[in-house]
């Protein structure tokens, strides 16, 4: 499975290290406790999201910068292309592709100000960058 987003390198490295320690599956299966220990430093909790999944670590979570509740991710404040806890996977691509189509449609609007048009173009590039990290689906 391909990973994208800021957490991709960390996750790939952790999964590769675990695979090297455990061996190729299904040839040898480690017990759940051993796997949990080996992957335990990835995050305290895992949260499934619409744009990205969150391997939540309060110490590095960008969504917690402006809130008082530091015990769970603030999904409305998620910055999946910037937060080191964010992992974008192929299953998230349809949402990113719809967002790209929405931006494309908005850019057709003739009454946009230069500032609005510029912001939409920047958002389109951000979205395209995410989509480009995945092989053709």
DODOKOL-474888 format. One record per residue (C-alpha): x, y, z; residue number from 1. Coordinates in nm, 3 decimals, decimal comma. Example, Ala and Ser with C-alpha at 12.3 -4.5 7.8 and 13.67 -1.06 7.14 Angstrom:
2
+---------+---------+---------+-----+
!       X !       Y !       Z !   n !
+---------+---------+---------+-----+
!   1,230 !  -0,450 !   0,780 !   1 !
!   1,367 !  -0,106 !   0,714 !   2 !
+---------+---------+---------+-----+
//
This chain:
137
+---------+---------+---------+-----+
!       X !       Y !       Z !   n !
+---------+---------+---------+-----+
!   0,000 !   0,000 !   0,000 !   1 !
!   0,130 !   0,345 !  -0,092 !   2 !
!   0,145 !   0,609 !   0,178 !   3 !
!   0,139 !   0,983 !   0,124 !   4 !
!   0,133 !   1,282 !   0,350 !   5 !
!   0,390 !   1,393 !   0,602 !   6 !
!   0,375 !   1,068 !   0,802 !   7 !
!   0,454 !   0,852 !   0,497 !   8 !
!   0,830 !   0,824 !   0,545 !   9 !
!   0,799 !   0,750 !   0,916 !  10 !
!   0,531 !   0,485 !   0,858 !  11 !
!   0,712 !   0,319 !   0,571 !  12 !
!   1,029 !   0,297 !   0,778 !  13 !
!   0,844 !   0,157 !   1,081 !  14 !
!   0,658 !  -0,103 !   0,874 !  15 !
!   0,977 !  -0,206 !   0,693 !  16 !
!   1,159 !  -0,243 !   1,024 !  17 !
!   0,873 !  -0,448 !   1,163 !  18 !
!   0,863 !  -0,663 !   0,849 !  19 !
!   1,239 !  -0,721 !   0,877 !  20 !
!   1,202 !  -0,824 !   1,241 !  21 !
!   0,896 !  -1,042 !   1,190 !  22 !
!   0,972 !  -1,181 !   0,844 !  23 !
!   0,758 !  -1,205 !   0,536 !  24 !
!   0,395 !  -1,279 !   0,615 !  25 !
!   0,222 !  -1,523 !   0,607 !  26 !
!   0,534 !  -1,739 !   0,649 !  27 !
!   0,567 !  -1,634 !   1,012 !  28 !
!   0,306 !  -1,454 !   1,217 !  29 !
!   0,400 !  -1,263 !   1,530 !  30 !
!   0,160 !  -1,250 !   1,818 !  31 !
!  -0,046 !  -0,932 !   1,862 !  32 !
!   0,148 !  -0,820 !   2,167 !  33 !
!   0,479 !  -0,835 !   1,982 !  34 !
!   0,340 !  -0,642 !   1,684 !  35 !
!   0,187 !  -0,382 !   1,918 !  36 !
!   0,523 !  -0,335 !   2,089 !  37 !
!   0,710 !  -0,309 !   1,759 !  38 !
!   0,467 !  -0,052 !   1,618 !  39 !
!   0,396 !   0,120 !   1,949 !  40 !
!   0,608 !   0,425 !   1,883 !  41 !
!   0,409 !   0,520 !   1,570 !  42 !
!   0,130 !   0,682 !   1,766 !  43 !
!  -0,068 !   0,667 !   2,081 !  44 !
!  -0,392 !   0,628 !   1,890 !  45 !
!  -0,497 !   0,585 !   1,528 !  46 !
!  -0,786 !   0,790 !   1,389 !  47 !
!  -0,946 !   0,720 !   1,051 !  48 !
!  -1,016 !   1,036 !   0,855 !  49 !
!  -1,174 !   1,153 !   0,531 !  50 !
!  -0,867 !   1,327 !   0,382 !  51 !
!  -0,604 !   1,134 !   0,577 !  52 !
!  -0,564 !   0,896 !   0,866 !  53 !
!  -0,406 !   1,032 !   1,183 !  54 !
!  -0,135 !   0,852 !   1,376 !  55 !
!  -0,207 !   1,087 !   1,663 !  56 !
!   0,083 !   1,215 !   1,867 !  57 !
!  -0,019 !   1,525 !   2,068 !  58 !
!   0,340 !   1,649 !   2,078 !  59 !
!   0,348 !   1,705 !   1,702 !  60 !
!  -0,020 !   1,746 !   1,609 !  61 !
!  -0,075 !   2,072 !   1,423 !  62 !
!  -0,449 !   2,062 !   1,494 !  63 !
!  -0,383 !   2,114 !   1,865 !  64 !
!  -0,200 !   2,446 !   1,834 !  65 !
!  -0,508 !   2,660 !   1,904 !  66 !
!  -0,724 !   2,436 !   2,124 !  67 !
!  -0,731 !   2,345 !   2,490 !  68 !
!  -0,831 !   1,976 !   2,453 !  69 !
!  -0,499 !   1,809 !   2,374 !  70 !
!  -0,628 !   1,451 !   2,419 !  71 !
!  -0,766 !   1,386 !   2,073 !  72 !
!  -0,715 !   1,518 !   1,721 !  73 !
!  -0,929 !   1,811 !   1,613 !  74 !
!  -1,039 !   1,681 !   1,275 !  75 !
!  -1,195 !   2,011 !   1,167 !  76 !
!  -0,849 !   2,168 !   1,203 !  77 !
!  -0,661 !   1,889 !   1,025 !  78 !
!  -0,384 !   1,994 !   0,788 !  79 !
!  -0,317 !   1,662 !   0,614 !  80 !
!  -0,046 !   1,796 !   0,384 !  81 !
!   0,149 !   1,954 !   0,672 !  82 !
!   0,091 !   1,758 !   0,993 !  83 !
!   0,353 !   1,492 !   1,070 !  84 !
!   0,075 !   1,267 !   1,203 !  85 !
!  -0,117 !   1,259 !   0,872 !  86 !
!  -0,106 !   0,956 !   0,646 !  87 !
!  -0,281 !   0,982 !   0,311 !  88 !
!  -0,358 !   0,648 !   0,149 !  89 !
!  -0,507 !   0,540 !  -0,182 !  90 !
!  -0,848 !   0,504 !  -0,018 !  91 !
!  -0,846 !   0,882 !   0,042 !  92 !
!  -0,789 !   0,965 !  -0,326 !  93 !
!  -1,157 !   0,988 !  -0,432 !  94 !
!  -1,210 !   1,274 !  -0,186 !  95 !
!  -0,898 !   1,455 !  -0,308 !  96 !
!  -1,006 !   1,402 !  -0,669 !  97 !
!  -1,351 !   1,546 !  -0,595 !  98 !
!  -1,185 !   1,844 !  -0,427 !  99 !
!  -0,975 !   1,900 !  -0,739 ! 100 !
!  -1,290 !   1,890 !  -0,955 ! 101 !
!  -1,461 !   2,137 !  -0,721 ! 102 !
!  -1,169 !   2,380 !  -0,742 ! 103 !
!  -1,164 !   2,345 !  -1,120 ! 104 !
!  -1,535 !   2,431 !  -1,132 ! 105 !
!  -1,489 !   2,731 !  -0,901 ! 106 !
!  -1,206 !   2,865 !  -1,115 ! 107 !
!  -1,451 !   2,890 !  -1,408 ! 108 !
!  -1,642 !   3,158 !  -1,217 ! 109 !
!  -1,581 !   3,491 !  -1,392 ! 110 !
!  -1,657 !   3,710 !  -1,088 ! 111 !
!  -1,367 !   3,587 !  -0,872 ! 112 !
!  -1,131 !   3,849 !  -0,738 ! 113 !
!  -0,761 !   3,814 !  -0,813 ! 114 !
!  -0,706 !   3,713 !  -0,449 ! 115 !
!  -0,974 !   3,443 !  -0,464 ! 116 !
!  -0,841 !   3,311 !  -0,795 ! 117 !
!  -0,487 !   3,301 !  -0,656 ! 118 !
!  -0,600 !   3,114 !  -0,342 ! 119 !
!  -0,792 !   2,860 !  -0,551 ! 120 !
!  -0,493 !   2,801 !  -0,779 ! 121 !
!  -0,269 !   2,743 !  -0,477 ! 122 !
!  -0,525 !   2,497 !  -0,336 ! 123 !
!  -0,543 !   2,319 !  -0,672 ! 124 !
!  -0,164 !   2,276 !  -0,670 ! 125 !
!  -0,171 !   2,141 !  -0,313 ! 126 !
!  -0,440 !   1,889 !  -0,411 ! 127 !
!  -0,260 !   1,789 !  -0,729 ! 128 !
!   0,059 !   1,734 !  -0,533 ! 129 !
!  -0,123 !   1,488 !  -0,304 ! 130 !
!  -0,280 !   1,302 !  -0,597 ! 131 !
!   0,050 !   1,283 !  -0,786 ! 132 !
!   0,212 !   1,079 !  -0,507 ! 133 !
!  -0,001 !   0,777 !  -0,595 ! 134 !
!   0,031 !   0,548 !  -0,895 ! 135 !
!  -0,259 !   0,562 !  -1,136 ! 136 !
!  -0,563 !   0,408 !  -0,975 ! 137 !
+---------+---------+---------+-----+
//
